[in-house]
């Protein structure tokens, strides 16, 4: 086991009625004036928003609720929410929703703490040095933002729009309230996309350049098996508490860094993240559902890079799917096919044509590759490093 530093400070409160502890937790982490951020109308219609705000006010806290966060969250929305939070005098930000809401909440917290800066500065290279505390009430199991140190926003003022992520421990939520019952009314497509994202957060760390940490692999392989088993069950029956609770906990563990522990130097195993970069470019240009962009590119990426270490893909197939194929290349291909079957069981697309509803042209592919490489200024991936031409080839294979 190589040396590493592992940091996961978020307090988890899990189970039915967990949201009734919101005010207690906000007070524990120093909040008194709470900016509550949510997405669409579901938080209102379900009564969750009112329950939470009543809970906060019932314990003497001030609360202001702001809705309107959309999937693939926009920096323009976060900017306006930060302005309102400054006017309100917020000292705590509470997100009610999934990854889009929580990523927005993190950005709003950074912007309120540094009102002299524009929020996009932090997504353009300016280091975050302070932030407000953030709490999460999870209603969608997918992004793992409730336990991660990352946040992703889309700059909708750019033409074409551009999607960027930042990683900092200031993105860590102080607490995450996780009641699986809050996810039972989601559309099946959203549950499937979430399960796919959870699988991919594990995959990005598993298919890494730095290997040889066996307990880490065992944890990742167990998480793969669990999300494969319960992701499909949750899509089939969203009222299945066992399935929805397993999906929810898988989502948090998949992005808390535990499946990537094992380091060079003092940082967690870096992982690959190429599929996420490929998918982020798609959602930036087409506003596609994040989890669906990942399933559309995974098989093409896998076949393009697996020669870098076919034995790793073979191990994945044997430990996750139980394949007995002794030859690594064939085992690797079986693992890819079985994963595509899993994605299909979630109702997810397996190609760009299926995702977008049309076959993308060469010009569209080139625009995607340009966005993915930040106008040819970077390469992506670590399992195999990919340049602009590699990325074009993968996107074409996704068609």
SVG drawing of the C-alpha trace seen along z (x, -y; Angstrom):
<svg xmlns="http://www.w3.org/2000/svg" viewBox="-48 -44 54 64">
<polyline fill="none" stroke="black" stroke-width="0.4" points="0.0,0.0 1.5,-3.3 1.3,-6.4 -1.7,-8.6 -3.8,-11.3 -7.5,-10.7 -9.9,-13.3 -13.7,-12.9 -15.2,-15.3 -18.9,-15.3 -21.3,-14.1 -23.8,-11.7 -27.4,-11.4 -29.1,-8.5 -32.6,-7.0 -36.3,-7.9 -37.2,-11.3 -33.5,-12.3 -34.5,-15.8 -36.1,-16.6 -32.6,-17.0 -31.8,-19.8 -32.0,-22.8 -30.0,-20.8 -27.2,-20.2 -27.2,-23.8 -26.8,-25.2 -24.1,-22.6 -22.0,-24.1 -22.6,-27.7 -25.5,-28.7 -28.2,-31.2 -29.2,-32.8 -29.7,-30.0 -30.0,-30.4 -31.9,-27.4 -31.3,-26.5 -33.4,-24.0 -34.3,-23.1 -37.7,-22.9 -41.2,-22.5 -40.9,-19.0 -39.4,-20.2 -42.4,-22.4 -45.1,-20.0 -43.8,-17.2 -43.9,-19.4 -40.2,-18.9 -39.2,-22.5 -41.9,-23.7 -40.9,-20.9 -37.3,-22.0 -38.0,-25.7 -40.5,-25.2 -37.8,-23.0 -35.2,-25.8 -37.6,-28.6 -38.9,-26.4 -35.4,-26.4 -35.0,-30.2 -33.1,-30.2 -33.8,-32.6 -34.3,-31.0 -34.7,-32.3 -35.5,-29.8 -34.4,-30.3 -35.4,-27.9 -34.6,-27.5 -31.4,-25.4 -31.5,-23.3 -29.7,-20.1 -26.2,-21.0 -26.3,-24.0 -25.6,-27.5 -23.2,-30.0 -25.7,-32.7 -28.2,-31.1 -25.5,-30.7 -24.4,-34.4 -27.9,-35.7 -28.4,-33.4 -25.1,-34.6 -26.3,-38.2 -29.5,-37.4 -27.6,-35.6 -25.3,-38.6 -28.4,-40.9 -30.0,-38.4 -26.8,-38.2 -26.6,-34.4 -24.0,-32.6 -25.0,-29.1 -26.0,-27.6 -28.3,-24.6 -28.9,-22.6 -32.1,-20.5 -31.7,-18.3 -29.1,-16.4 -25.7,-17.2 -26.8,-20.2 -28.3,-21.9 -25.4,-21.0 -22.8,-22.1 -24.6,-25.4 -24.8,-25.7 -21.0,-25.3 -20.4,-28.0 -22.9,-30.3 -21.1,-29.7 -17.7,-30.6 -19.2,-33.8 -20.9,-35.0 -17.6,-34.6 -15.7,-36.6 -18.2,-39.2 -15.4,-41.2 -14.9,-38.4 -17.1,-37.1 -18.1,-33.5 -16.7,-32.3 -13.3,-33.4 -13.1,-30.3 -13.9,-28.1 -11.2,-30.0 -8.2,-29.4 -8.6,-31.7 -8.0,-29.6 -10.8,-29.4 -9.5,-30.6 -12.8,-30.9 -16.4,-29.8 -19.6,-29.6 -20.5,-26.2 -22.7,-24.1 -25.2,-21.4 -27.0,-18.9 -30.4,-17.3 -30.2,-14.7 -33.2,-14.0 -31.4,-12.4 -28.8,-9.7 -26.2,-10.3 -23.5,-12.9 -22.1,-12.2 -21.7,-15.9 -22.8,-15.6 -19.5,-13.9 -17.1,-15.1 -14.7,-18.0 -15.7,-18.9 -18.3,-21.2 -19.2,-21.6 -20.9,-24.6 -21.8,-25.6 -21.0,-29.1 -24.0,-29.9 -22.7,-33.4 -20.1,-31.7 -20.9,-30.8 -20.8,-27.9 -21.5,-27.3 -18.6,-25.7 -18.7,-23.4 -15.9,-23.3 -15.2,-21.7 -13.1,-22.7 -11.7,-20.6 -11.1,-22.1 -11.8,-21.0 -13.9,-24.2 -16.4,-22.2 -16.9,-19.7 -20.4,-19.7 -20.5,-20.0 -23.3,-17.5 -25.4,-15.4 -29.0,-14.3 -29.9,-11.2 -33.4,-9.8 -33.9,-7.2 -37.6,-7.8 -37.1,-11.3 -35.9,-9.6 -38.9,-7.3 -40.9,-9.7 -38.1,-10.3 -38.7,-9.4 -37.2,-6.1 -34.9,-7.7 -33.4,-9.9 -32.8,-7.0 -31.1,-5.1 -28.9,-8.1 -28.0,-8.5 -27.0,-4.8 -24.9,-5.2 -23.1,-8.2 -22.4,-6.2 -20.9,-3.4 -18.8,-5.8 -17.4,-7.6 -16.1,-4.2 -14.9,-3.4 -12.9,-6.6 -10.9,-5.7 -10.6,-2.0 -9.1,-2.4 -6.2,-4.5 -2.5,-4.7 -1.6,-4.0 -2.5,-0.5 -1.6,2.1 -3.8,1.1 -5.7,4.3 -8.2,3.3 -9.1,0.2 -9.8,2.5 -11.9,4.8 -14.0,1.8 -14.4,0.6 -15.3,4.0 -17.9,4.5 -19.4,1.1 -19.6,2.1 -21.4,5.3 -23.8,3.5 -24.8,0.7 -25.3,3.2 -27.6,5.3 -29.6,2.5 -29.5,-0.1 -31.6,2.1 -33.9,2.9 -34.4,-0.7 -35.3,-1.5 -37.8,1.3 -39.4,0.4 -38.6,-3.1 -40.6,-2.2 -38.2,0.6 -36.6,-0.9 -33.7,1.6 -32.8,0.8 -33.1,-3.0 -31.1,-3.0 -28.3,-0.9 -28.2,-3.3 -28.1,-6.3 -25.2,-5.0 -23.3,-3.8 -23.6,-7.3 -21.9,-8.9 -19.2,-6.2 -18.4,-6.3 -17.4,-10.0 -16.0,-10.4 -12.6,-9.2 -12.5,-5.9 -12.5,-3.8 -9.4,-5.8 -7.2,-5.6 -3.7,-4.5 -1.3,-7.2 1.8,-8.5 3.1,-11.1 0.5,-12.5 -2.6,-12.6 -5.3,-10.1 -5.0,-7.9 -5.7,-10.4 -8.0,-8.2 -8.6,-8.7 -11.7,-10.9 -11.6,-10.9 -15.2,-9.7 -16.3,-12.5 -14.5,-15.0 -15.9,-13.5 -19.4,-13.6 -19.1,-17.1 -18.4,-18.4 -21.5,-16.7 -23.7,-18.2 -22.2,-21.6 -23.1,-21.7 -26.3,-19.7 -27.5,-20.0 -27.7,-16.2 -28.3,-14.4 -24.9,-13.8 -25.2,-10.1 -26.5,-9.4 -23.5,-11.1 -21.2,-8.7 -23.0,-5.5 -22.9,-6.8 -19.1,-7.0 -17.9,-4.3 -17.6,-1.3 -15.9,-3.3 -13.4,-4.8 -12.8,-1.3 -12.0,0.3 -9.8,-2.6 -7.7,-2.5 -7.8,1.1 -4.6,2.1 -2.8,-0.1 -3.6,2.6 -5.9,5.3 -5.3,7.2 -7.0,4.4 -10.1,4.7 -9.9,8.5 -9.7,8.2 -12.8,6.0 -14.7,8.6 -13.7,11.4 -14.2,9.7 -17.3,7.8 -19.2,10.1 -17.6,13.4 -16.3,14.2 -14.2,17.3 -12.6,16.5 -8.9,17.1 -7.6,14.9 -7.3,11.3 -8.5,9.7 -11.6,11.8 -12.3,11.3 -12.0,7.6 -14.4,7.6 -16.9,9.6 -16.7,7.0 -17.4,4.2 -20.4,6.1 -21.8,6.9 -21.4,3.3 -23.3,2.1 -26.1,4.6 -26.2,3.0 -26.5,-0.4 -29.3,0.8 -31.1,2.2 -31.0,-1.3 -32.6,-2.7 -29.5,-4.5 -28.2,-5.2 -25.2,-3.3 -24.2,-5.7 -24.1,-9.4 -26.8,-8.8 -29.1,-7.3 -28.3,-10.0 -28.7,-13.0 -31.5,-11.7 -29.4,-12.1 -26.1,-10.9 -23.6,-13.7 -21.6,-15.0 -17.9,-15.3 -18.2,-19.0 -20.2,-18.3 -17.6,-15.8 -14.8,-18.4 -16.8,-20.9 -17.1,-18.4 -13.4,-17.6 -12.5,-21.3 -14.7,-21.8 -13.3,-18.7 -9.7,-19.9 -10.4,-23.5 -9.7,-24.6 -6.8,-22.1 -4.9,-23.4 -5.1,-20.2 -5.0,-16.4 -7.2,-14.2 -7.0,-10.8 -4.3,-8.9 -5.0,-5.2 -4.1,-6.3 -3.4,-10.0 -5.7,-11.3 -5.0,-14.2 -7.3,-16.0 -7.0,-13.4 -7.7,-10.5 -10.8,-12.3 -12.1,-12.8 -11.6,-9.1 -13.4,-8.1 -16.4,-10.4 -16.5,-8.9 -16.5,-5.4 -19.4,-6.5 -21.6,-7.2"/>
</svg>
